[in-house]
Amino acid sequence: MYRRCGFRYEKKLRAIGVAQIAGIDEAGRGALAGPVVAAAVILPQKFRHRRLNDSKQLAPEVREEIYHDLIADAELRWAVGIVDSVEIDRINILRATHKAMRAAIAALSIPPDHVLIDGLPVIPFPFPQTAVIDGDCFSLTIAAASVIAKVTRDAMMRDFCGHFPEYCFSQHKGYCTELHLLKLHEFGACPIHRRSFEPVAQPLLALEGLIQPATSPTWRPGRKTGPSIAAA
């Protein structure tokens, strides 16, 4: 279902005196290889962009163009947080995602007064937050973070493809695709694979559907589900 992003959450916050509003989103949570990347963005109050929307609803070339528009805006503040596959295996993907989000918000040049987070609340977190299910579909601030996180991670995976060309990371970006599972079966895991994720250890079983990725607690990425939750 197509949804047009807007400023409904931002307007409610500004109506009660909140000035600096950051949006946070991640990319790579559900991948089998590579880092998880979070981006934090503070948009100017008069920000407008005709094509900005949830990054997953954008064609790659459009997403790249919007990314360059965003980072070229001198009034826009943005930063990324990156947690690699080794740390993901050590602390699990949920904690790694939250760590990347906290790193991104800490790297902003100015601290936000409130943060809009895509998905569920992040606990602990250093700033007041509002968690918005499918927030990248509703909030332009989160959508901007979504684009920056996605484009940043895609570029990293293309670089990894140069180091490990046999896995074709530039095509699937480390996600659980048929091509990726076939390459895993043929070559085994490489240094950037998440070895705590079940399909990495047993790619053929995953390929044959004997392992259902959505039910594995060790790696389940999922789309954030449940009611929208606000946390102070």
C-alpha positions as semicolon CSV with decimal commas, in nm:
position;residue;x (nm);y (nm);z (nm)
1;M;0,000;0,000;0,000
2;Y;0,146;0,336;-0,103
3;R;0,165;0,603;0,166
4;R;0,287;0,957;0,122
5;C;0,525;1,081;0,390
6;G;0,457;1,406;0,567
7;F;0,520;1,602;0,885
8;R;0,228;1,493;1,102
9;Y;0,448;1,378;1,391
10;E;0,685;1,670;1,354
11;K;0,398;1,922;1,359
12;K;0,256;1,772;1,680
13;L;0,594;1,804;1,849
14;R;0,652;2,159;1,729
15;A;0,306;2,254;1,854
16;I;0,425;2,181;2,209
17;G;0,751;2,369;2,168
18;V;0,992;2,101;2,045
19;A;1,241;2,262;1,807
20;Q;1,511;2,015;1,704
21;I;1,352;1,690;1,586
22;A;1,569;1,402;1,465
23;G;1,460;1,096;1,271
24;I;1,637;0,760;1,292
25;D;1,618;0,452;1,073
26;E;1,842;0,154;0,999
27;A;1,947;-0,055;0,702
28;G;2,079;-0,409;0,699
29;R;1,910;-0,552;1,003
30;G;1,779;-0,852;0,809
31;A;2,091;-0,920;0,601
32;L;2,311;-1,228;0,638
33;A;2,632;-1,034;0,580
34;G;2,779;-0,691;0,634
35;P;2,708;-0,422;0,892
36;V;2,389;-0,274;1,025
37;V;2,384;0,100;0,951
38;A;2,169;0,358;1,127
39;A;2,126;0,719;1,018
40;A;2,006;1,016;1,221
41;V;1,875;1,328;1,046
42;I;1,750;1,669;1,157
43;L;1,566;1,848;0,876
44;P;1,534;2,227;0,847
45;Q;1,189;2,349;0,951
46;K;1,110;2,469;0,598
47;F;1,244;2,154;0,432
48;R;1,069;2,040;0,113
49;H;1,151;1,760;-0,129
50;R;0,905;1,637;-0,390
51;R;1,047;1,286;-0,425
52;L;1,152;1,196;-0,071
53;N;0,968;0,890;0,059
54;D;1,040;0,560;0,233
55;S;1,366;0,434;0,078
56;K;1,216;0,091;0,007
57;Q;0,957;0,253;-0,220
58;L;1,222;0,433;-0,427
59;A;1,409;0,304;-0,729
60;P;1,783;0,277;-0,654
61;E;1,880;0,557;-0,890
62;V;1,615;0,789;-0,742
63;R;1,729;0,698;-0,390
64;E;2,087;0,790;-0,482
65;E;1,977;1,124;-0,624
66;I;1,776;1,206;-0,311
67;Y;2,071;1,104;-0,093
68;H;2,295;1,354;-0,269
69;D;2,026;1,622;-0,239
70;L;2,005;1,559;0,136
71;I;2,374;1,562;0,217
72;A;2,424;1,873;0,000
73;D;2,174;2,072;0,210
74;A;2,384;2,292;0,439
75;E;2,097;2,334;0,686
76;L;2,036;1,961;0,722
77;R;2,217;1,772;1,000
78;W;2,293;1,404;0,957
79;A;2,518;1,129;1,089
80;V;2,549;0,752;1,067
81;G;2,630;0,477;1,315
82;I;2,776;0,147;1,194
83;V;2,806;-0,187;1,374
84;D;2,995;-0,461;1,193
85;S;2,917;-0,831;1,159
86;V;3,161;-0,935;1,434
87;E;2,984;-0,716;1,688
88;I;2,643;-0,832;1,559
89;D;2,744;-1,192;1,629
90;R;2,875;-1,096;1,972
91;I;2,576;-0,902;2,106
92;N;2,289;-1,005;1,866
93;I;2,124;-0,807;1,591
94;L;1,869;-0,621;1,805
95;R;2,133;-0,486;2,044
96;A;2,361;-0,409;1,749
97;T;2,084;-0,212;1,576
98;H;2,017;-0,011;1,892
99;K;2,391;0,049;1,934
100;A;2,412;0,184;1,578
101;M;2,115;0,413;1,643
102;R;2,269;0,552;1,960
103;A;2,599;0,605;1,778
104;A;2,424;0,792;1,496
105;I;2,236;1,025;1,729
106;A;2,552;1,091;1,932
107;A;2,739;1,189;1,614
108;L;2,496;1,469;1,519
109;S;2,656;1,813;1,528
110;I;2,368;1,947;1,738
111;P;2,169;1,746;1,995
112;P;1,800;1,690;1,920
113;D;1,518;1,778;2,158
114;H;1,317;1,474;2,050
115;V;1,377;1,173;1,827
116;L;1,137;0,993;1,594
117;I;1,241;0,628;1,561
118;D;1,124;0,385;1,297
119;G;0,980;0,078;1,467
120;L;0,978;0,010;1,839
121;P;1,133;0,212;2,125
122;V;1,508;0,192;2,182
123;I;1,594;0,136;2,547
124;P;1,812;0,282;2,686
125;F;1,822;0,598;2,478
126;P;1,972;0,940;2,561
127;F;1,687;1,159;2,431
128;P;1,307;1,166;2,448
129;Q;1,172;0,948;2,170
130;T;0,859;0,857;1,981
131;A;0,860;0,515;1,816
132;V;0,651;0,497;1,500
133;I;0,564;0,169;1,333
134;D;0,646;0,202;0,960
135;G;0,772;0,548;1,048
136;D;0,961;0,577;0,720
137;C;0,622;0,572;0,546
138;F;0,473;0,850;0,761
139;S;0,751;1,084;0,870
140;L;0,970;1,271;0,624
141;T;1,238;1,304;0,890
142;I;1,253;0,926;0,932
143;A;1,231;0,880;0,554
144;A;1,538;1,100;0,510
145;A;1,724;0,886;0,764
146;S;1,606;0,575;0,579
147;V;1,754;0,699;0,250
148;I;2,088;0,794;0,405
149;A;2,118;0,464;0,592
150;K;2,027;0,256;0,286
151;V;2,256;0,437;0,041
152;T;2,545;0,434;0,289
153;R;2,514;0,061;0,348
154;D;2,467;-0,022;-0,021
155;A;2,793;0,160;-0,098
156;M;2,970;-0,040;0,172
157;M;2,839;-0,367;0,028
158;R;2,960;-0,270;-0,319
159;D;3,304;-0,212;-0,167
160;F;3,289;-0,553;0,001
161;C;3,207;-0,702;-0,337
162;G;3,548;-0,589;-0,455
163;H;3,712;-0,785;-0,172
164;F;3,485;-1,090;-0,201
165;P;3,363;-1,090;-0,565
166;E;3,252;-1,454;-0,556
167;Y;2,955;-1,365;-0,332
168;C;2,805;-1,096;-0,562
169;F;2,736;-0,859;-0,270
170;S;2,675;-0,571;-0,511
171;Q;2,364;-0,752;-0,636
172;H;2,192;-0,870;-0,317
173;K;2,364;-0,645;-0,058
174;G;2,404;-0,939;0,178
175;Y;2,034;-1,024;0,208
176;C;1,888;-1,374;0,207
177;T;1,832;-1,424;-0,165
178;E;1,857;-1,738;-0,373
179;L;2,180;-1,616;-0,532
180;H;2,336;-1,538;-0,195
181;L;2,242;-1,877;-0,048
182;L;2,387;-2,055;-0,352
183;K;2,712;-1,865;-0,314
184;L;2,721;-1,946;0,057
185;H;2,678;-2,313;-0,020
186;E;2,951;-2,301;-0,285
187;F;3,213;-2,097;-0,100
188;G;3,117;-2,104;0,268
189;A;3,107;-1,795;0,487
190;C;3,349;-1,507;0,439
191;P;3,474;-1,265;0,710
192;I;3,172;-1,031;0,684
193;H;2,905;-1,301;0,717
194;R;2,698;-1,311;1,035
195;R;2,780;-1,655;1,164
196;S;2,512;-1,644;1,434
197;F;2,245;-1,633;1,161
198;E;2,117;-1,982;1,086
199;P;2,106;-1,960;0,703
200;V;2,477;-1,873;0,700
201;A;2,557;-2,207;0,859
202;Q;2,300;-2,405;0,658
203;P;2,235;-2,223;0,329
204;L;2,097;-2,526;0,145
205;L;1,837;-2,591;0,410
206;A;1,735;-2,227;0,397
207;L;1,724;-2,244;0,019
208;E;1,502;-2,551;0,026
209;G;1,265;-2,387;0,270
210;L;1,341;-2,635;0,550
211;I;1,455;-2,343;0,764
212;Q;1,199;-2,067;0,787
213;P;1,401;-1,749;0,846
214;A;1,110;-1,562;1,004
215;T;1,091;-1,811;1,292
216;S;1,460;-1,820;1,389
217;P;1,514;-1,618;1,708
218;T;1,889;-1,594;1,647
219;W;1,860;-1,382;1,337
220;R;1,498;-1,288;1,277
221;P;1,497;-0,936;1,132
222;G;1,128;-0,893;1,065
223;R;0,948;-0,576;0,981
224;K;0,865;-0,384;1,296
225;T;0,518;-0,489;1,396
226;G;0,270;-0,395;1,662
227;P;0,102;-0,070;1,764
228;S;0,273;0,266;1,744
229;I;0,434;0,336;2,078
230;A;0,557;0,661;2,224
231;A;0,821;0,657;2,496
232;A;0,949;0,957;2,685
